[in-house]
Amino acid sequence: MRQGCLLALILSAICAIKVQGGPYDWFVRDAFDAIIEKMDTVSPDNCQGLPVDNLQLHPSTVTQLPTYNELESYTIYGNRSKLLHLHNMAHSRAYFYSFMMYRAAQNWSFDQQPGLMYYYMGMAADVSANNGIINGSSVFYDFNLTYANWYTDLVFNTTLLYFGPSAFRTDDTQDPQNWLREPSDYTVQVKDIGYGLSNYTSTTYKHNPWYSLFLPDFSQSGDSLKKFTYTVGIKYSNKTGEYVDNEFKQTTFFGPPSPSAAEKVNLPVKWTPPYFDCGKSDKWIVSAVAPVVDHLYRYHPYDHIRRPRFVAVVTQDIDFDMIDFNPCPITGGNPGPNYFAGIAKCKPTTQCEPLWNIGFNRGGYQCVCRPGYRFPFYQNGPYKGVDIEIATAEEWKNGFDCIQIGLRMVIPNIVVTNNTGTSDTSNIGKRSVPRLIPMHDSPIRRRKRMVPKATQVATSREQFLKTVNVKIATETDKRKKRLVPRNRPVVKRQKFKSRSKRNVDHDLYRDNLQAFDEQAYDRMIKLFRHIDNVTSSNCRGFKAEDLELPGSVANGVEEKFETQARTALRLSHFLSNFLQNKIETVGNLKADKRLHVNQMFGEVISNVMGDSRMRGCGIFFDQDKFINRDGSQREFFGPYAWRSDDGTYSAADYAGEPMSNNYRQRTWFKRLKQRWVTTGTYGLDRYTMNSFIKSDRFGTSQRKYQQYPMFYSAPSYEDGRWIGPYFDCEGYAKDWIVTYSVPFFGLNILGAQVEFKGVVIVDLRLKDLDINQCPGLFYEPNYFKGTARCHYESTYCIPTPGMLDQKFQIGNYNCECKQGYEYPFLRNAWFFDGKFMEQEYRKQQNGEFSRYSTLKCRIAAARASSIHVRWSVLAGAFFIMSWLR
């Protein structure tokens, strides 16, 4: 009897659930499901036996890829910042290897090219310094084109058959040294895949989509388009305070293509479709690929038969799961092709906006009201995609809609009758591309048919609502009731002790804390005037304090320029690894020689050439810490490369500067040295490099390197320091810049302890930084906060990224209607553009005709249909009353 009752209860519950409808019952199979199903069919156990088509995804699953000749013409949004860094790193490493190939073109300079461990440690640094961005780095040389200098039995001017060192982040849970058995991101495995029968240059090799993008390069046709000649001026110094020659020595080398804006084929960096990295990381990855150029054939007595040739490709890999995709429909501002276009579930009264920092997960979008519509009074901000994806069919049918606005006003085309006689037809606000809103919290790991919980995702819009309007934010936090009931556990509200009420009549405790700050606005205008007044020609006439700006001017630099800073961090990791491990000759494998001057110049030059935002990059060794290859000590050594305003590249050794301008007196050097000399290496992270090499130069098999594993201590991104903004008048940048500096470490002279060795820096132009004029918390160090000209009683402020030629300018924000307000104008917009607000405010200040007082939202009325009905009723009543009279 009890079993029968229990069975009846279970059946009734199942029926009730079926009738009620689950959160995913109304889903139809879409492109996301198709990709998930294909990815789930591939595993490390069966990937070797699957055809190529099963190991690659459709190319349009990753869209809006950064393209070299378009980087200066459109804005890279947050959802593509990781891919942009991947692009720049591949480009930079291709420049470096091409530069070093040129330096080794003479028989006397053959040993200047990188050795085996230089390759291994360089690629390990690419991975270890870019956690969360780069998970793999490789260099693959074409057949019989590797002039190796690390085998004692390899005759000069002969080559290896294959050389393909590849580094990738690996799981270290079971490593013997990991006694806690907790996975970390501090272990990198490096191996040469050019061994055994694995011919990665063959067309039958299934895991090399990167090879055919540039290799093989047999034909001479098109060399003028595929290869480019680069010139760099270098000043060397062999003695402190003196240069070898005061003139720059022009160094010319062949490198990757430098295409025009119209070129679509011969690009310096190309992209692979997503593919399964079988046999290495065993993950779905996407690679940025750039070519390495050498002047072949080397050491030939007849130079006229030599030609620049692609000899290798550099690849930088990112996990496919880490790339955001755009589920919004194809529009003018959201062009195709896009495999996932249109899978967002926004209602017809709303439009889709993609979010970023979501990865390959559902719900990476939000639905905002279309122009002419507004949110219901109970909805605070856009409908989140994560909420829509976990909604039931009934919830989606009855919710997530916007209400049509009635009685919208038409802006008249007013001709101003003043001295100028000009007409004012400015645009209040218009958006042609979908916005990309950051998601700051890390999403849950994707599962099939699963999305992150809504409570674990926070958008910048919500954060600004909390920042801008304390009252509304408090009501939003307290409100638990939603449009449709959710089956979620009830959380008991914590009881707090009552506090004495503050005197809210005082100005400091007024309800409207987001009021415009007139003093901050005036201070901002004076700052911009001062920045424009200081130039490279007159900077020496200013006092030292006039060449420095408050640190709060560079608010947000840690996030905006993080990828450029990680380029410096990558160089710090490489130097720390190389200087902390003693490489010895074992058998026929020669040890790497000490660092060469030209190698260090090559590193800084390639960093600047590979990233258009980077103004300069330098390596600065502490006093008596750099040792030449002949064993002699150099008192100072500081190679620094920079990009001039005319696009030319130069480099110089700062050791040649007078002692009055020695780099040890610079703030970015002194602060880091004081920090790390006094405390030693306490606080550094410990990294592991597991190296596998070929058993012989023919690649018969693979074995562990004799020093297995290798360990090195290196800083994290947070261990570096941001300095500035300041005008670099005494240096080579000659501009307003901010500097990121990070230390590197090596063994002391006894080889028994790790010590501070020097500093790596990158200089970035202040004018490439976006400013945030929106209100912020009182403790937020933002020089520009509270200067946005929004009408804060009816709107709130949202910062927007400026276009390439509009960085570090006022007006990069939007004023959007608050909850309970609506956009009143009949325009294709739902916000007031910040630049238009600033323009109208200046007109008002100058006594000109201005619409500034009308640029605000109005209290939300009833829906449009109700308004029309009410007007009909009123008109009918008026007619009846008139007839009765």
CORWORA-V565436 format. One record per run of one state. SS is the DSSP state (hx for helix, st for strand, lp for the rest). FROM is the first residue (numbers start at 0). TO is the last residue. If there is no record, write none. Layout:
SS & FROM & TO
SS & FROM & TO
This chain:
lp & 0 & 0
hx & 1 & 19
lp & 20 & 29
hx & 30 & 39
lp & 40 & 45
hx & 46 & 48
lp & 49 & 50
hx & 51 & 54
st & 55 & 55
lp & 56 & 57
hx & 58 & 60
lp & 61 & 66
hx & 67 & 69
lp & 70 & 76
hx & 77 & 102
lp & 103 & 105
hx & 106 & 111
lp & 112 & 114
hx & 115 & 127
lp & 128 & 134
st & 135 & 140
lp & 141 & 144
st & 145 & 145
lp & 146 & 149
st & 150 & 150
lp & 151 & 158
st & 159 & 159
lp & 160 & 163
st & 164 & 168
lp & 169 & 185
st & 186 & 191
lp & 192 & 209
hx & 210 & 212
lp & 213 & 221
hx & 222 & 225
lp & 226 & 226
st & 227 & 234
lp & 235 & 237
st & 238 & 238
lp & 239 & 240
st & 241 & 241
lp & 242 & 247
st & 248 & 254
lp & 255 & 267
st & 268 & 270
lp & 271 & 273
st & 274 & 275
lp & 276 & 282
st & 283 & 295
lp & 296 & 301
hx & 302 & 304
lp & 305 & 305
st & 306 & 318
hx & 319 & 321
lp & 322 & 329
st & 330 & 330
lp & 331 & 332
st & 333 & 333
lp & 334 & 348
st & 349 & 355
lp & 356 & 363
st & 364 & 368
lp & 369 & 371
st & 372 & 373
lp & 374 & 381
st & 382 & 383
hx & 384 & 388
lp & 389 & 391
hx & 392 & 397
lp & 398 & 401
st & 402 & 403
lp & 404 & 407
st & 408 & 408
lp & 409 & 413
st & 414 & 414
lp & 415 & 421
st & 422 & 422
lp & 423 & 435
st & 436 & 438
lp & 439 & 452
hx & 453 & 455
lp & 456 & 457
st & 458 & 458
hx & 459 & 467
lp & 468 & 468
hx & 469 & 477
lp & 478 & 505
hx & 506 & 508
lp & 509 & 516
hx & 517 & 532
lp & 533 & 537
hx & 538 & 540
lp & 541 & 542
hx & 543 & 546
st & 547 & 547
lp & 548 & 549
hx & 550 & 553
lp & 554 & 555
hx & 556 & 559
lp & 560 & 560
hx & 561 & 579
lp & 580 & 584
st & 585 & 585
lp & 586 & 587
st & 588 & 588
lp & 589 & 595
hx & 596 & 609
lp & 610 & 612
st & 613 & 620
lp & 621 & 624
st & 625 & 626
lp & 627 & 631
st & 632 & 633
lp & 634 & 635
st & 636 & 636
lp & 637 & 637
st & 638 & 642
lp & 643 & 647
st & 648 & 652
hx & 653 & 655
lp & 656 & 657
hx & 658 & 660
lp & 661 & 661
hx & 662 & 664
lp & 665 & 665
hx & 666 & 678
lp & 679 & 683
st & 684 & 693
lp & 694 & 700
st & 701 & 703
lp & 704 & 708
st & 709 & 713
lp & 714 & 715
hx & 716 & 718
lp & 719 & 719
st & 720 & 726
lp & 727 & 734
st & 735 & 746
lp & 747 & 752
st & 753 & 764
hx & 765 & 767
lp & 768 & 793
st & 794 & 798
lp & 799 & 811
st & 812 & 816
lp & 817 & 819
st & 820 & 821
lp & 822 & 823
st & 824 & 824
lp & 825 & 829
st & 830 & 832
hx & 833 & 844
lp & 845 & 850
hx & 851 & 853
lp & 854 & 856
st & 857 & 858
lp & 859 & 862
hx & 863 & 883
lp & 884 & 884
